[in-house]
Amino acid sequence: MVKIIAEAGVNHNGSLATARKLVIAARSAGADYIKFQTFSTDHLVKKNAKLANYQKDKNSSVESQFELLKGLELSLDNHLELFKLCDDSGIKFLSTPFDLPSLELLLKIGCTEIKVSSGDINNFFLLSELAKKNCKIILSTGMATLNEINEACNLLKSNGTCLSNVTILHCTSEYPCPLDNANLLAIPEIRYNFGTAVGFSDHTKEIFTPALAVALGASIIEKHITLDKSMWGPDHKASLEPHEFKRMVDLIRKAERSLGDGIKVPIGEEEQNKLLVRKSLVCSTDIKKGDIFTFDNLTAKRPGAGLSPMYARTIIGKKSNRHYVKNEEIKREN
């Protein structure tokens, strides 16, 4: 079953009350996980780091990533409360650590699955340490090339992680991502190159793209969720509100139901329909014993309970060993 991650990220805007509402909203919308972001701003970013375009807000006086992120941190106590709320609500807690102390915090509160952000696919320090922790790893690949993904996978393997414990998420790091840049065909390409489970971290505004990703082999879908797209913050405009997220989940579940097992055999009512809509080999005119079977005196008509019309290949040019009347089904010739 496809795992669906509601990416709360920093859409709580630094408010524990909002974070709690996001947990409940994600659970009600049908998500399997809700994911937050765990970081210490002092360990994450230099004070003079400029804002990315998606982080800028004309209604905010914030001028640096440091200032922005400082107001979005969640404390250890916040993490513990949200972890318990998730456990009580029947949704799994997940988070992305952006630095080594944050990784240790997540392990301390009981996380056994860790999401690695696209921005850390080349973070030697974080990947090396995470690889030693015997965790399931979800690796996002926004902005990355296949060579960079390969380098990250090799680093994980060399430090003790088996790639069977890794799911690689295709991702385009634009917020929001234009539909033309979603590049969903990268999903089977990643699976072909690395042999891992694959998924899709979707930053488009659409609700149907995750269902398409599932059809292409994605076993994990991650999508931002917000209580209100008009809220201040860097990710709200690339997020779905709860009612939209629920519609997306419904489409994903329908997509996976429609995939089947890939074995091409008659299924469902096809066996019954086969008898009615396929055809049998019949004679198109009267045929006397000793007449030659030809294209002119044989044809195919419904229903399909008799000999397959393919049988004509074995008797055309041969003599009939019995008499037939028009529209009579041909019997197997000895």
Buried (B, 14 or more C-beta within 10 A) or exposed (E): EBBBBBBBBBBBBBEBEBBBBBBBBBBBBBBBBBBBBBBBBBEBBEEEBEBEEBBEBEEBEBEBBBBBBBEBBBEEEBBBBBBEBBEEBEBBBBBBBBBBEBBEBBBEBEBEBBBBBBBBBBBEEBBBBBBEBEBBBBBBBBBBEEEEBEBBBEBBEEBEBEBEBBBBBBBBBBBBBEEEEBEBEBBBBBBEBBEBBBBBBBBBBBBBBBBBBBBBBBBBBBBBBBBEBEBEBBBBBBBBBBEBBBBBBBBBBEBBEEEEEEEEEEEEEEEEEEEEEBBBBBBBBEBEEEBEBBEEBBBBBEEBEBBEBEBBEEBEEEEBEEEBEEEBBBBEBE
